[in-house]
Amino acid sequence: MKLTNRQQELVKRTFLDFNPTSWFLDHPLVIEKARGLYYWDIEGKRYFDAIGGIFVAILGHGHPRVIEAVKKQLEKLTFAPPLHGISDVTLDLIEKLGSITPGNLKYVKPFSGGSEAIESSLKFVRQYFKQTGYPHKYKFISRYFSYHGGTLAAASASGSGSRKTKFEPLMSGFLKVYPPNYMRDRFSSWEECNRFCARMFEDVIINEGPETVAAVLVEPVGNTGGVITPTEEYFRIIRETCDRHNVILIFDETITGYGRTGEMFGAQTFRTVPDIICGGKALASGVIPLGAMIAKQEMASAFEGPPEKNLEFAHGHTFAGNPLACAAGIAVIDEILEKGLVARARMLGDYLRKKLEGLKDLGVIREVRGKGVFLGMEFVRDTSTNKPFPELGKALKETALRNGLIMRIDPTWCAVCPALIAGESDMDELADLIRKSIKDALEIVGKH
């Protein structure tokens, strides 16, 4: 695609997320429209959206049920005053979310996205402990290679160096442990590696002092580390550790939430009930920004009392619980439930995984991992040494776009997460596009 002089100048007056402007000007993509599984750029070229924009459009682009819900809400109410009241449709979303969560996670606060939900949960936990007799509990333990959002506390909890070092020093009280994929080659089995890595959380809690540790924050499947997919036992050990030491367990389900792992939430996929779930992205299928923090109902009692005690959660966002967004969220959940899309994620995921496993004949894929339709592949120079192959990922960013494919690409891995409206023929097309793009990338790096 070629940009006009005007477009080039306008690009220089903004920035793309995590992309140098110079690279984008060499590989521009200006999108004009989207429908279903596809984007079209301003020159009319079509792109297969293999990742729902960025793990967002779980029902594809422009889903009629969601669009219609927003249109109807536009005619009734578009904003409610958050310091004075709450909209009826926001209450409806709170009820809807509480009906699909595991355990007793029914205390809901809608926000504008995952970063807001994570940031709010960290503040919520600190205030919770101050008001329940544990004022020194303020530390959070998360994992290296994680990404929990772009706000300051969420960035402090994140473990992806390149996304946070530019803003350091960040907030104090945030500690990290290694995820299991970092340690995997030091153990005889994946299961034993997961046991060791799960137990590290307790080591840190004990050495920091349990009276100072407030929460553990983890993603069920870690995206930025390369679709890290632990065992069920890993999360069971962490849950038991948190229970022993009065530590809150927070699941960041910004990516894994709302059906794509083969259950409504990753917590259900891994058979673990956390104390708080934070979500975003897919909740409104990309139609309008929406996320939510969902806590165990019993945690609400710490924020109840007479006005003079000031126990209410000292936090808010202007657009939290926006009526238009809540209407979209309800429509998305209803569509997932009524069309059986959670089961469809399992079926599609099994089919797609087999197609991706078939790409191992290219000789540069160490393994395919993930749950449901959220799947990733790790690149290696050859499968005998399993040495990383970052040059391939860099070239793949160029060849995928050239071939009309949009997916998440890191120098050493890639990820896909197609919308749940897809069928097997769409998965065939996706696998063919990935194969062609990898082969073209191998030509660029000089490996045939």
PEKA-V869936 format. One record per backbone hydrogen bond with DSSP energy under -0.5 kcal/mol. CO is the residue of the C=O (numbers start at 1). NH is the residue of the N-H. Records with the same first field share a line. If there is no record, write none. Layout:
CO: NH + NH
This chain:
4: 8
5: 9
6: 10
7: 11
8: 12
10: 13
11: 14
16: 19
19: 16
20: 24
21: 25
22: 26
23: 27
29: 31
30: 42
33: 40
35: 38
36: 61
37: 49
38: 35
39: 47
40: 32 + 33
41: 44
45: 41
47: 39 + 49
48: 50 + 406
49: 52
50: 417
51: 55
52: 54 + 56 + 57
56: 58
57: 60
58: 420
60: 63
61: 36
63: 67
64: 68
65: 69
66: 70
67: 71
68: 72
69: 73
70: 74
71: 75
73: 76 + 77
80: 82
81: 84 + 85
87: 91
88: 92
89: 93
90: 94
91: 95
92: 96
93: 97
94: 98
95: 99
96: 99 + 100
97: 100 + 101
102: 105
104: 106 + 297
106: 108
107: 295
109: 293
111: 291
113: 117
114: 118
115: 119
116: 120
117: 121
118: 122
119: 123
120: 124
121: 125
122: 126
123: 127
124: 128
125: 129
126: 130
127: 131
129: 132 + 134
130: 133
134: 137
136: 138
139: 214 + 215
140: 142 + 175
141: 217
142: 177
143: 146
146: 159 + 160
151: 155
152: 156
153: 157
154: 158
159: 145 + 161
160: 163
161: 164 + 165
164: 167
165: 168
173: 140 + 175
175: 142
177: 144
179: 182 + 183
180: 183 + 184
183: 186
184: 187
189: 193
190: 194
191: 195
192: 196
193: 197
194: 198
195: 199
196: 200
198: 201 + 202
199: 203
200: 204
201: 205
202: 206
203: 207
204: 208
205: 209
209: 212 + 213
210: 213
212: 138 + 139 + 214
214: 248
215: 141
216: 250
218: 252
220: 230
221: 223
222: 227 + 228
223: 226 + 227
228: 222 + 230
231: 235
232: 236
233: 237
234: 238
235: 239
236: 240
237: 241
238: 242
239: 243
240: 244
241: 245
242: 247
243: 246
248: 216 + 250
249: 275 + 276
250: 218 + 252
251: 253 + 278
253: 257
254: 282
256: 261
259: 262
260: 373 + 374
263: 259 + 261
264: 258 + 259
265: 268 + 269
266: 270
267: 272
268: 271
272: 274
275: 296
276: 251
277: 294
278: 253
279: 292
280: 282 + 283
281: 284 + 286
282: 285
284: 287
291: 111
292: 279 + 294
293: 109
294: 277
295: 106 + 107
296: 299
297: 300
298: 301
299: 302
300: 303
301: 304
306: 309
307: 310
313: 315
317: 320
319: 322
322: 326
323: 327
324: 328
325: 329
326: 330
327: 331
328: 332
329: 333
330: 334
331: 335
332: 336
333: 337
334: 338
335: 339
336: 341 + 342
337: 340
340: 344
341: 345
342: 346
343: 347
344: 348
345: 349
346: 350
347: 351
348: 352
349: 353
350: 354
351: 355
352: 356
353: 357
354: 358
356: 359
357: 360
358: 361
359: 362
360: 363
364: 366 + 380
367: 378
369: 376
371: 374
373: 375
374: 371
375: 416
376: 369
377: 414
378: 366
379: 389
382: 386
387: 381
389: 392 + 393
390: 394
391: 395
392: 396
393: 397
394: 398
395: 398 + 399
396: 400
397: 401
398: 402
399: 403
400: 405
401: 404
404: 48
405: 407
406: 50
407: 409
408: 415
410: 413
411: 393
412: 379
413: 410
414: 377
415: 408
416: 375
419: 422
423: 427
424: 428
425: 429
426: 430
427: 431
428: 432
429: 433
430: 434
431: 435
432: 436
433: 437
434: 438
435: 439
436: 440
437: 441
438: 442
439: 443
440: 444
441: 445
442: 446 + 447
443: 446
446: 448
